[in-house]
Amino acid sequence: MKALILVAGMFGLAAIAIPAEANAVVCARGVVRAGCAGPGGAVVARRPVPRAVVVRPAPVRCAIVNGRRVCR
């Protein structure tokens, strides 16, 4: 029984003492760009440039009323 406890204790210490490989990924979002860094490398992406909003003017509606052109 003592041998079994000794072997289990040694196995437990070995599992704690041997460091495991870290596979963490860290991501951050900044004002200009965002990026992630992990064990395989890093990736950076820029934010898209906002496009100008173009508003088409309303069409001019004209009609002939009593022989005169009326546009509204």
mmCIF file of the N, C-alpha and C atoms, coordinates in Angstrom:
data_MODEL
# 
_entry.id   MODEL 
# 
loop_
_atom_site.group_PDB 
_atom_site.id 
_atom_site.type_symbol 
_atom_site.label_atom_id 
_atom_site.label_alt_id 
_atom_site.label_comp_id 
_atom_site.label_asym_id 
_atom_site.label_entity_id 
_atom_site.label_seq_id 
_atom_site.pdbx_PDB_ins_code 
_atom_site.Cartn_x 
_atom_site.Cartn_y 
_atom_site.Cartn_z 
_atom_site.occupancy 
_atom_site.B_iso_or_equiv 
_atom_site.pdbx_formal_charge 
_atom_site.auth_seq_id 
_atom_site.auth_comp_id 
_atom_site.auth_asym_id 
_atom_site.auth_atom_id 
_atom_site.pdbx_PDB_model_num 
ATOM 1   N N  . MET A 1 1  ? 0.818   -1.184 0.000   1.00 0.00 ? 1  MET A N  1 
ATOM 2   C CA . MET A 1 1  ? 0.000   0.000  0.000   1.00 0.00 ? 1  MET A CA 1 
ATOM 3   C C  . MET A 1 1  ? 0.869   1.258  0.000   1.00 0.00 ? 1  MET A C  1 
ATOM 4   N N  . LYS A 1 2  ? 1.977   1.212  0.759   1.00 0.00 ? 2  LYS A N  1 
ATOM 5   C CA . LYS A 1 2  ? 2.870   2.361  0.794   1.00 0.00 ? 2  LYS A CA 1 
ATOM 6   C C  . LYS A 1 2  ? 3.475   2.613  -0.579  1.00 0.00 ? 2  LYS A C  1 
ATOM 7   N N  . ALA A 1 3  ? 3.787   1.541  -1.303  1.00 0.00 ? 3  ALA A N  1 
ATOM 8   C CA . ALA A 1 3  ? 4.376   1.690  -2.635  1.00 0.00 ? 3  ALA A CA 1 
ATOM 9   C C  . ALA A 1 3  ? 3.385   2.359  -3.592  1.00 0.00 ? 3  ALA A C  1 
ATOM 10  N N  . LEU A 1 4  ? 2.110   1.997  -3.490  1.00 0.00 ? 4  LEU A N  1 
ATOM 11  C CA . LEU A 1 4  ? 1.083   2.580  -4.354  1.00 0.00 ? 4  LEU A CA 1 
ATOM 12  C C  . LEU A 1 4  ? 0.926   4.075  -4.075  1.00 0.00 ? 4  LEU A C  1 
ATOM 13  N N  . ILE A 1 5  ? 0.927   4.454  -2.807  1.00 0.00 ? 5  ILE A N  1 
ATOM 14  C CA . ILE A 1 5  ? 0.819   5.865  -2.438  1.00 0.00 ? 5  ILE A CA 1 
ATOM 15  C C  . ILE A 1 5  ? 2.062   6.625  -2.889  1.00 0.00 ? 5  ILE A C  1 
ATOM 16  N N  . LEU A 1 6  ? 3.227   5.995  -2.759  1.00 0.00 ? 6  LEU A N  1 
ATOM 17  C CA . LEU A 1 6  ? 4.475   6.621  -3.182  1.00 0.00 ? 6  LEU A CA 1 
ATOM 18  C C  . LEU A 1 6  ? 4.478   6.855  -4.691  1.00 0.00 ? 6  LEU A C  1 
ATOM 19  N N  . VAL A 1 7  ? 4.047   5.859  -5.462  1.00 0.00 ? 7  VAL A N  1 
ATOM 20  C CA . VAL A 1 7  ? 4.009   5.995  -6.923  1.00 0.00 ? 7  VAL A CA 1 
ATOM 21  C C  . VAL A 1 7  ? 2.997   7.067  -7.327  1.00 0.00 ? 7  VAL A C  1 
ATOM 22  N N  . ALA A 1 8  ? 1.831   7.076  -6.688  1.00 0.00 ? 8  ALA A N  1 
ATOM 23  C CA . ALA A 1 8  ? 0.817   8.082  -7.001  1.00 0.00 ? 8  ALA A CA 1 
ATOM 24  C C  . ALA A 1 8  ? 1.316   9.485  -6.650  1.00 0.00 ? 8  ALA A C  1 
ATOM 25  N N  . GLY A 1 9  ? 2.012   9.618  -5.540  1.00 0.00 ? 9  GLY A N  1 
ATOM 26  C CA . GLY A 1 9  ? 2.563   10.911 -5.147  1.00 0.00 ? 9  GLY A CA 1 
ATOM 27  C C  . GLY A 1 9  ? 3.630   11.392 -6.106  1.00 0.00 ? 9  GLY A C  1 
ATOM 28  N N  . MET A 1 10 ? 4.491   10.482 -6.564  1.00 0.00 ? 10 MET A N  1 
ATOM 29  C CA . MET A 1 10 ? 5.535   10.857 -7.525  1.00 0.00 ? 10 MET A CA 1 
ATOM 30  C C  . MET A 1 10 ? 4.910   11.274 -8.863  1.00 0.00 ? 10 MET A C  1 
ATOM 31  N N  . PHE A 1 11 ? 3.875   10.559 -9.271  1.00 0.00 ? 11 PHE A N  1 
ATOM 32  C CA . PHE A 1 11 ? 3.198   10.899 -10.520 1.00 0.00 ? 11 PHE A CA 1 
ATOM 33  C C  . PHE A 1 11 ? 2.531   12.275 -10.407 1.00 0.00 ? 11 PHE A C  1 
ATOM 34  N N  . GLY A 1 12 ? 1.925   12.541 -9.265  1.00 0.00 ? 12 GLY A N  1 
ATOM 35  C CA . GLY A 1 12 ? 1.292   13.841 -9.043  1.00 0.00 ? 12 GLY A CA 1 
ATOM 36  C C  . GLY A 1 12 ? 2.300   14.977 -9.045  1.00 0.00 ? 12 GLY A C  1 
ATOM 37  N N  . LEU A 1 13 ? 3.446   14.774 -8.398  1.00 0.00 ? 13 LEU A N  1 
ATOM 38  C CA . LEU A 1 13 ? 4.493   15.797 -8.397  1.00 0.00 ? 13 LEU A CA 1 
ATOM 39  C C  . LEU A 1 13 ? 5.057   16.021 -9.792  1.00 0.00 ? 13 LEU A C  1 
ATOM 40  N N  . ALA A 1 14 ? 5.208   14.932 -10.548 1.00 0.00 ? 14 ALA A N  1 
ATOM 41  C CA . ALA A 1 14 ? 5.725   15.068 -11.913 1.00 0.00 ? 14 ALA A CA 1 
ATOM 42  C C  . ALA A 1 14 ? 4.741   15.853 -12.784 1.00 0.00 ? 14 ALA A C  1 
ATOM 43  N N  . ALA A 1 15 ? 3.446   15.618 -12.589 1.00 0.00 ? 15 ALA A N  1 
ATOM 44  C CA . ALA A 1 15 ? 2.446   16.336 -13.381 1.00 0.00 ? 15 ALA A CA 1 
ATOM 45  C C  . ALA A 1 15 ? 2.437   17.823 -13.042 1.00 0.00 ? 15 ALA A C  1 
ATOM 46  N N  . ILE A 1 16 ? 2.699   18.160 -11.796 1.00 0.00 ? 16 ILE A N  1 
ATOM 47  C CA . ILE A 1 16 ? 2.712   19.564 -11.387 1.00 0.00 ? 16 ILE A CA 1 
ATOM 48  C C  . ILE A 1 16 ? 4.023   20.231 -11.780 1.00 0.00 ? 16 ILE A C  1 
ATOM 49  N N  . ALA A 1 17 ? 5.137   19.527 -11.660 1.00 0.00 ? 17 ALA A N  1 
ATOM 50  C CA . ALA A 1 17 ? 6.451   20.118 -11.867 1.00 0.00 ? 17 ALA A CA 1 
ATOM 51  C C  . ALA A 1 17 ? 6.778   20.332 -13.338 1.00 0.00 ? 17 ALA A C  1 
ATOM 52  N N  . ILE A 1 18 ? 6.267   19.501 -14.239 1.00 0.00 ? 18 ILE A N  1 
ATOM 53  C CA . ILE A 1 18 ? 6.579   19.634 -15.663 1.00 0.00 ? 18 ILE A CA 1 
ATOM 54  C C  . ILE A 1 18 ? 5.652   20.699 -16.254 1.00 0.00 ? 18 ILE A C  1 
ATOM 55  N N  . PRO A 1 19 ? 6.216   21.773 -16.785 1.00 0.00 ? 19 PRO A N  1 
ATOM 56  C CA . PRO A 1 19 ? 5.355   22.835 -17.330 1.00 0.00 ? 19 PRO A CA 1 
ATOM 57  C C  . PRO A 1 19 ? 4.673   22.382 -18.620 1.00 0.00 ? 19 PRO A C  1 
ATOM 58  N N  . ALA A 1 20 ? 3.444   22.813 -18.786 1.00 0.00 ? 20 ALA A N  1 
ATOM 59  C CA . ALA A 1 20 ? 2.695   22.504 -20.002 1.00 0.00 ? 20 ALA A CA 1 
ATOM 60  C C  . ALA A 1 20 ? 2.860   23.649 -20.999 1.00 0.00 ? 20 ALA A C  1 
ATOM 61  N N  . GLU A 1 21 ? 2.702   23.340 -22.263 1.00 0.00 ? 21 GLU A N  1 
ATOM 62  C CA . GLU A 1 21 ? 2.821   24.353 -23.303 1.00 0.00 ? 21 GLU A CA 1 
ATOM 63  C C  . GLU A 1 21 ? 1.594   25.265 -23.255 1.00 0.00 ? 21 GLU A C  1 
ATOM 64  N N  . ALA A 1 22 ? 1.835   26.555 -23.313 1.00 0.00 ? 22 ALA A N  1 
ATOM 65  C CA . ALA A 1 22 ? 0.729   27.520 -23.270 1.00 0.00 ? 22 ALA A CA 1 
ATOM 66  C C  . ALA A 1 22 ? 0.252   27.803 -24.690 1.00 0.00 ? 22 ALA A C  1 
ATOM 67  N N  . ASN A 1 23 ? -1.032  27.668 -24.922 1.00 0.00 ? 23 ASN A N  1 
ATOM 68  C CA . ASN A 1 23 ? -1.616  27.941 -26.233 1.00 0.00 ? 23 ASN A CA 1 
ATOM 69  C C  . ASN A 1 23 ? -2.589  29.110 -26.130 1.00 0.00 ? 23 ASN A C  1 
ATOM 70  N N  . ALA A 1 24 ? -2.174  30.144 -25.452 1.00 0.00 ? 24 ALA A N  1 
ATOM 71  C CA . ALA A 1 24 ? -3.061  31.284 -25.238 1.00 0.00 ? 24 ALA A CA 1 
ATOM 72  C C  . ALA A 1 24 ? -3.055  32.202 -26.459 1.00 0.00 ? 24 ALA A C  1 
ATOM 73  N N  . VAL A 1 25 ? -4.178  32.832 -26.696 1.00 0.00 ? 25 VAL A N  1 
ATOM 74  C CA . VAL A 1 25 ? -4.312  33.826 -27.754 1.00 0.00 ? 25 VAL A CA 1 
ATOM 75  C C  . VAL A 1 25 ? -4.784  35.115 -27.098 1.00 0.00 ? 25 VAL A C  1 
ATOM 76  N N  . VAL A 1 26 ? -4.111  36.205 -27.422 1.00 0.00 ? 26 VAL A N  1 
ATOM 77  C CA . VAL A 1 26 ? -4.444  37.501 -26.844 1.00 0.00 ? 26 VAL A CA 1 
ATOM 78  C C  . VAL A 1 26 ? -4.877  38.423 -27.976 1.00 0.00 ? 26 VAL A C  1 
ATOM 79  N N  . CYS A 1 27 ? -6.037  39.053 -27.821 1.00 0.00 ? 27 CYS A N  1 
ATOM 80  C CA . CYS A 1 27 ? -6.544  39.980 -28.833 1.00 0.00 ? 27 CYS A CA 1 
ATOM 81  C C  . CYS A 1 27 ? -6.780  41.343 -28.201 1.00 0.00 ? 27 CYS A C  1 
ATOM 82  N N  . ALA A 1 28 ? -6.593  42.383 -29.005 1.00 0.00 ? 28 ALA A N  1 
ATOM 83  C CA . ALA A 1 28 ? -6.840  43.751 -28.535 1.00 0.00 ? 28 ALA A CA 1 
ATOM 84  C C  . ALA A 1 28 ? -7.392  44.571 -29.687 1.00 0.00 ? 28 ALA A C  1 
ATOM 85  N N  . ARG A 1 29 ? -8.233  45.542 -29.345 1.00 0.00 ? 29 ARG A N  1 
ATOM 86  C CA . ARG A 1 29 ? -8.799  46.424 -30.365 1.00 0.00 ? 29 ARG A CA 1 
ATOM 87  C C  . ARG A 1 29 ? -8.413  47.846 -30.016 1.00 0.00 ? 29 ARG A C  1 
ATOM 88  N N  . GLY A 1 30 ? -7.698  48.480 -30.934 1.00 0.00 ? 30 GLY A N  1 
ATOM 89  C CA . GLY A 1 30 ? -7.259  49.844 -30.706 1.00 0.00 ? 30 GLY A CA 1 
ATOM 90  C C  . GLY A 1 30 ? -8.063  50.832 -31.526 1.00 0.00 ? 30 GLY A C  1 
ATOM 91  N N  . VAL A 1 31 ? -7.624  52.099 -31.498 1.00 0.00 ? 31 VAL A N  1 
ATOM 92  C CA . VAL A 1 31 ? -8.328  53.149 -32.225 1.00 0.00 ? 31 VAL A CA 1 
ATOM 93  C C  . VAL A 1 31 ? -8.126  52.990 -33.726 1.00 0.00 ? 31 VAL A C  1 
ATOM 94  N N  . VAL A 1 32 ? -6.905  52.655 -34.134 1.00 0.00 ? 32 VAL A N  1 
ATOM 95  C CA . VAL A 1 32 ? -6.588  52.569 -35.558 1.00 0.00 ? 32 VAL A CA 1 
ATOM 96  C C  . VAL A 1 32 ? -6.733  51.153 -36.084 1.00 0.00 ? 32 VAL A C  1 
ATOM 97  N N  . ARG A 1 33 ? -6.266  50.164 -35.331 1.00 0.00 ? 33 ARG A N  1 
ATOM 98  C CA . ARG A 1 33 ? -6.305  48.790 -35.831 1.00 0.00 ? 33 ARG A CA 1 
ATOM 99  C C  . ARG A 1 33 ? -6.505  47.813 -34.687 1.00 0.00 ? 33 ARG A C  1 
ATOM 100 N N  . ALA A 1 34 ? -6.840  46.588 -35.053 1.00 0.00 ? 34 ALA A N  1 
ATOM 101 C CA . ALA A 1 34 ? -7.036  45.525 -34.072 1.00 0.00 ? 34 ALA A CA 1 
ATOM 102 C C  . ALA A 1 34 ? -6.095  44.385 -34.424 1.00 0.00 ? 34 ALA A C  1 
ATOM 103 N N  . GLY A 1 35 ? -5.743  43.567 -33.427 1.00 0.00 ? 35 GLY A N  1 
ATOM 104 C CA . GLY A 1 35 ? -4.832  42.468 -33.706 1.00 0.00 ? 35 GLY A CA 1 
ATOM 105 C C  . GLY A 1 35 ? -4.914  41.379 -32.670 1.00 0.00 ? 35 GLY A C  1 
ATOM 106 N N  . CYS A 1 36 ? -4.449  40.187 -33.058 1.00 0.00 ? 36 CYS A N  1 
ATOM 107 C CA . CYS A 1 36 ? -4.389  39.032 -32.175 1.00 0.00 ? 36 CYS A CA 1 
ATOM 108 C C  . CYS A 1 36 ? -2.994  38.427 -32.260 1.00 0.00 ? 36 CYS A C  1 
ATOM 109 N N  . ALA A 1 37 ? -2.490  37.950 -31.141 1.00 0.00 ? 37 ALA A N  1 
ATOM 110 C CA . ALA A 1 37 ? -1.186  37.298 -31.096 1.00 0.00 ? 37 ALA A CA 1 
ATOM 111 C C  . ALA A 1 37 ? -1.342  35.954 -30.418 1.00 0.00 ? 37 ALA A C  1 
ATOM 112 N N  . GLY A 1 38 ? -0.798  34.919 -31.030 1.00 0.00 ? 38 GLY A N  1 
ATOM 113 C CA . GLY A 1 38 ? -0.889  33.577 -30.478 1.00 0.00 ? 38 GLY A CA 1 
ATOM 114 C C  . GLY A 1 38 ? 0.393   32.818 -30.725 1.00 0.00 ? 38 GLY A C  1 
ATOM 115 N N  . PRO A 1 39 ? 0.398   31.510 -30.461 1.00 0.00 ? 39 PRO A N  1 
ATOM 116 C CA . PRO A 1 39 ? 1.613   30.727 -30.633 1.00 0.00 ? 39 PRO A CA 1 
ATOM 117 C C  . PRO A 1 39 ? 2.032   30.594 -32.094 1.00 0.00 ? 39 PRO A C  1 
ATOM 118 N N  . GLY A 1 40 ? 1.108   30.740 -33.032 1.00 0.00 ? 40 GLY A N  1 
ATOM 119 C CA . GLY A 1 40 ? 1.442   30.607 -34.454 1.00 0.00 ? 40 GLY A CA 1 
ATOM 120 C C  . GLY A 1 40 ? 1.845   31.910 -35.104 1.00 0.00 ? 40 GLY A C  1 
ATOM 121 N N  . GLY A 1 41 ? 1.765   33.021 -34.407 1.00 0.00 ? 41 GLY A N  1 
ATOM 122 C CA . GLY A 1 41 ? 2.117   34.312 -34.982 1.00 0.00 ? 41 GLY A CA 1 
ATOM 123 C C  . GLY A 1 41 ? 1.100   35.366 -34.604 1.00 0.00 ? 41 GLY A C  1 
ATOM 124 N N  . ALA A 1 42 ? 1.178   36.490 -35.305 1.00 0.00 ? 42 ALA A N  1 
ATOM 125 C CA . ALA A 1 42 ? 0.288   37.609 -35.000 1.00 0.00 ? 42 ALA A CA 1 
ATOM 126 C C  . ALA A 1 42 ? -0.435  38.055 -36.258 1.00 0.00 ? 42 ALA A C  1 
ATOM 127 N N  . VAL A 1 43 ? -1.616  38.623 -36.069 1.00 0.00 ? 43 VAL A N  1 
ATOM 128 C CA . VAL A 1 43 ? -2.421  39.137 -37.173 1.00 0.00 ? 43 VAL A CA 1 
ATOM 129 C C  . VAL A 1 43 ? -2.887  40.533 -36.789 1.00 0.00 ? 43 VAL A C  1 
ATOM 130 N N  . VAL A 1 44 ? -2.758  41.470 -37.731 1.00 0.00 ? 44 VAL A N  1 
ATOM 131 C CA . VAL A 1 44 ? -3.195  42.843 -37.495 1.00 0.00 ? 44 VAL A CA 1 
ATOM 132 C C  . VAL A 1 44 ? -4.131  43.233 -38.626 1.00 0.00 ? 44 VAL A C  1 
ATOM 133 N N  . ALA A 1 45 ? -5.236  43.889 -38.298 1.00 0.00 ? 45 ALA A N  1 
ATOM 134 C CA . ALA A 1 45 ? -6.196  44.334 -39.307 1.00 0.00 ? 45 ALA A CA 1 
ATOM 135 C C  . ALA A 1 45 ? -6.535  45.795 -39.069 1.00 0.00 ? 45 ALA A C  1 
ATOM 136 N N  . ARG A 1 46 ? -6.568  46.571 -40.159 1.00 0.00 ? 46 ARG A N  1 
ATOM 137 C CA . ARG A 1 46 ? -6.955  47.977 -40.057 1.00 0.00 ? 46 ARG A CA 1 
ATOM 138 C C  . ARG A 1 46 ? -8.462  48.105 -40.116 1.00 0.00 ? 46 ARG A C  1 
ATOM 139 N N  . ARG A 1 47 ? -8.960  49.163 -39.527 1.00 0.00 ? 47 ARG A N  1 
ATOM 140 C CA . ARG A 1 47 ? -10.393 49.437 -39.612 1.00 0.00 ? 47 ARG A CA 1 
ATOM 141 C C  . ARG A 1 47 ? -10.703 49.987 -40.999 1.00 0.00 ? 47 ARG A C  1 
ATOM 142 N N  . PRO A 1 48 ? -11.865 49.644 -41.545 1.00 0.00 ? 48 PRO A N  1 
ATOM 143 C CA . PRO A 1 48 ? -12.197 50.163 -42.871 1.00 0.00 ? 48 PRO A CA 1 
ATOM 144 C C  . PRO A 1 48 ? -12.433 51.674 -42.837 1.00 0.00 ? 48 PRO A C  1 
ATOM 145 N N  . VAL A 1 49 ? -12.106 52.329 -43.946 1.00 0.00 ? 49 VAL A N  1 
ATOM 146 C CA . VAL A 1 49 ? -12.305 53.766 -44.057 1.00 0.00 ? 49 VAL A CA 1 
ATOM 147 C C  . VAL A 1 49 ? -13.788 54.019 -44.321 1.00 0.00 ? 49 VAL A C  1 
ATOM 148 N N  . PRO A 1 50 ? -14.425 54.873 -43.536 1.00 0.00 ? 50 PRO A N  1 
ATOM 149 C CA . PRO A 1 50 ? -15.851 55.125 -43.776 1.00 0.00 ? 50 PRO A CA 1 
ATOM 150 C C  . PRO A 1 50 ? -16.051 55.855 -45.100 1.00 0.00 ? 50 PRO A C  1 
ATOM 151 N N  . ARG A 1 51 ? -17.048 55.431 -45.843 1.00 0.00 ? 51 ARG A N  1 
ATOM 152 C CA . ARG A 1 51 ? -17.338 56.053 -47.128 1.00 0.00 ? 51 ARG A CA 1 
ATOM 153 C C  . ARG A 1 51 ? -18.300 57.219 -46.932 1.00 0.00 ? 51 ARG A C  1 
ATOM 154 N N  . ALA A 1 52 ? -18.177 58.205 -47.815 1.00 0.00 ? 52 ALA A N  1 
ATOM 155 C CA . ALA A 1 52 ? -19.053 59.367 -47.747 1.00 0.00 ? 52 ALA A CA 1 
ATOM 156 C C  . ALA A 1 52 ? -20.470 58.961 -48.150 1.00 0.00 ? 52 ALA A C  1 
ATOM 157 N N  . VAL A 1 53 ? -21.429 59.507 -47.445 1.00 0.00 ? 53 VAL A N  1 
ATOM 158 C CA . VAL A 1 53 ? -22.828 59.225 -47.750 1.00 0.00 ? 53 VAL A CA 1 
ATOM 159 C C  . VAL A 1 53 ? -23.284 60.201 -48.825 1.00 0.00 ? 53 VAL A C  1 
ATOM 160 N N  . VAL A 1 54 ? -23.778 59.666 -49.929 1.00 0.00 ? 54 VAL A N  1 
ATOM 161 C CA . VAL A 1 54 ? -24.247 60.503 -51.030 1.00 0.00 ? 54 VAL A CA 1 
ATOM 162 C C  . VAL A 1 54 ? -25.765 60.453 -51.039 1.00 0.00 ? 54 VAL A C  1 
ATOM 163 N N  . VAL A 1 55 ? -26.368 61.630 -50.925 1.00 0.00 ? 55 VAL A N  1 
ATOM 164 C CA . VAL A 1 55 ? -27.827 61.724 -50.940 1.00 0.00 ? 55 VAL A CA 1 
ATOM 165 C C  . VAL A 1 55 ? -28.243 62.294 -52.285 1.00 0.00 ? 55 VAL A C  1 
ATOM 166 N N  . ARG A 1 56 ? -29.042 61.542 -53.001 1.00 0.00 ? 56 ARG A N  1 
ATOM 167 C CA . ARG A 1 56 ? -29.517 61.996 -54.301 1.00 0.00 ? 56 ARG A CA 1 
ATOM 168 C C  . ARG A 1 56 ? -30.618 63.034 -54.081 1.00 0.00 ? 56 ARG A C  1 
ATOM 169 N N  . PRO A 1 57 ? -30.542 64.156 -54.792 1.00 0.00 ? 57 PRO A N  1 
ATOM 170 C CA . PRO A 1 57 ? -31.581 65.165 -54.595 1.00 0.00 ? 57 PRO A CA 1 
ATOM 171 C C  . PRO A 1 57 ? -32.944 64.655 -55.062 1.00 0.00 ? 57 PRO A C  1 
ATOM 172 N N  . ALA A 1 58 ? -33.967 65.173 -54.428 1.00 0.00 ? 58 ALA A N  1 
ATOM 173 C CA . ALA A 1 58 ? -35.321 64.763 -54.786 1.00 0.00 ? 58 ALA A CA 1 
ATOM 174 C C  . ALA A 1 58 ? -35.634 65.255 -56.195 1.00 0.00 ? 58 ALA A C  1 
ATOM 175 N N  . PRO A 1 59 ? -36.333 64.447 -56.974 1.00 0.00 ? 59 PRO A N  1 
ATOM 176 C CA . PRO A 1 59 ? -36.652 64.881 -58.337 1.00 0.00 ? 59 PRO A CA 1 
ATOM 177 C C  . PRO A 1 59 ? -37.637 66.053 -58.312 1.00 0.00 ? 59 PRO A C  1 
ATOM 178 N N  . VAL A 1 60 ? -37.446 66.940 -59.262 1.00 0.00 ? 60 VAL A N  1 
ATOM 179 C CA . VAL A 1 60 ? -38.341 68.085 -59.376 1.00 0.00 ? 60 VAL A CA 1 
ATOM 180 C C  . VAL A 1 60 ? -39.572 67.616 -60.137 1.00 0.00 ? 60 VAL A C  1 
ATOM 181 N N  . ARG A 1 61 ? -40.709 67.773 -59.522 1.00 0.00 ? 61 ARG A N  1 
ATOM 182 C CA . ARG A 1 61 ? -41.950 67.328 -60.152 1.00 0.00 ? 61 ARG A CA 1 
ATOM 183 C C  . ARG A 1 61 ? -42.667 68.549 -60.719 1.00 0.00 ? 61 ARG A C  1 
ATOM 184 N N  . CYS A 1 62 ? -42.804 68.540 -61.993 1.00 0.00 ? 62 CYS A N  1 
ATOM 185 C CA . CYS A 1 62 ? -43.468 69.646 -62.670 1.00 0.00 ? 62 CYS A CA 1 
ATOM 186 C C  . CYS A 1 62 ? -44.738 69.140 -63.339 1.00 0.00 ? 62 CYS A C  1 
ATOM 187 N N  . ALA A 1 63 ? -45.703 70.003 -63.369 1.00 0.00 ? 63 ALA A N  1 
ATOM 188 C CA . ALA A 1 63 ? -46.968 69.682 -64.035 1.00 0.00 ? 63 ALA A CA 1 
ATOM 189 C C  . ALA A 1 63 ? -47.500 70.955 -64.686 1.00 0.00 ? 63 ALA A C  1 
ATOM 190 N N  . ILE A 1 64 ? -48.316 70.776 -65.665 1.00 0.00 ? 64 ILE A N  1 
ATOM 191 C CA . ILE A 1 64 ? -48.932 71.927 -66.321 1.00 0.00 ? 64 ILE A CA 1 
ATOM 192 C C  . ILE A 1 64 ? -50.343 72.066 -65.762 1.00 0.00 ? 64 ILE A C  1 
ATOM 193 N N  . VAL A 1 65 ? -50.562 73.190 -65.087 1.00 0.00 ? 65 VAL A N  1 
ATOM 194 C CA . VAL A 1 65 ? -51.851 73.470 -64.471 1.00 0.00 ? 65 VAL A CA 1 
ATOM 195 C C  . VAL A 1 65 ? -52.388 74.760 -65.095 1.00 0.00 ? 65 VAL A C  1 
ATOM 196 N N  . ASN A 1 66 ? -53.557 74.670 -65.703 1.00 0.00 ? 66 ASN A N  1 
ATOM 197 C CA . ASN A 1 66 ? -54.204 75.814 -66.350 1.00 0.00 ? 66 ASN A CA 1 
ATOM 198 C C  . ASN A 1 66 ? -53.278 76.492 -67.358 1.00 0.00 ? 66 ASN A C  1 
ATOM 199 N N  . GLY A 1 67 ? -52.528 75.688 -68.092 1.00 0.00 ? 67 GLY A N  1 
ATOM 200 C CA . GLY A 1 67 ? -51.659 76.233 -69.128 1.00 0.00 ? 67 GLY A CA 1 
ATOM 201 C C  . GLY A 1 67 ? -50.338 76.777 -68.615 1.00 0.00 ? 67 GLY A C  1 
ATOM 202 N N  . ARG A 1 68 ? -50.056 76.638 -67.338 1.00 0.00 ? 68 ARG A N  1 
ATOM 203 C CA . ARG A 1 68 ? -48.787 77.113 -66.771 1.00 0.00 ? 68 ARG A CA 1 
ATOM 204 C C  . ARG A 1 68 ? -48.024 75.946 -66.164 1.00 0.00 ? 68 ARG A C  1 
ATOM 205 N N  . ARG A 1 69 ? -46.719 76.065 -66.235 1.00 0.00 ? 69 ARG A N  1 
ATOM 206 C CA . ARG A 1 69 ? -45.863 75.013 -65.657 1.00 0.00 ? 69 ARG A CA 1 
ATOM 207 C C  . ARG A 1 69 ? -45.693 75.292 -64.164 1.00 0.00 ? 69 ARG A C  1 
ATOM 208 N N  . VAL A 1 70 ? -46.037 74.279 -63.323 1.00 0.00 ? 70 VAL A N  1 
ATOM 209 C CA . VAL A 1 70 ? -45.937 74.409 -61.871 1.00 0.00 ? 70 VAL A CA 1 
ATOM 210 C C  . VAL A 1 70 ? -45.004 73.307 -61.381 1.00 0.00 ? 70 VAL A C  1 
ATOM 211 N N  . CYS A 1 71 ? -43.919 73.712 -60.703 1.00 0.00 ? 71 CYS A N  1 
ATOM 212 C CA . CYS A 1 71 ? -42.952 72.743 -60.166 1.00 0.00 ? 71 CYS A CA 1 
ATOM 213 C C  . CYS A 1 71 ? -42.990 72.803 -58.644 1.00 0.00 ? 71 CYS A C  1 
ATOM 214 N N  . ARG A 1 72 ? -43.060 71.654 -58.026 1.00 0.00 ? 72 ARG A N  1 
ATOM 215 C CA . ARG A 1 72 ? -43.084 71.577 -56.564 1.00 0.00 ? 72 ARG A CA 1 
ATOM 216 C C  . ARG A 1 72 ? -42.068 70.584 -56.084 1.00 0.00 ? 72 ARG A C  1 
# 
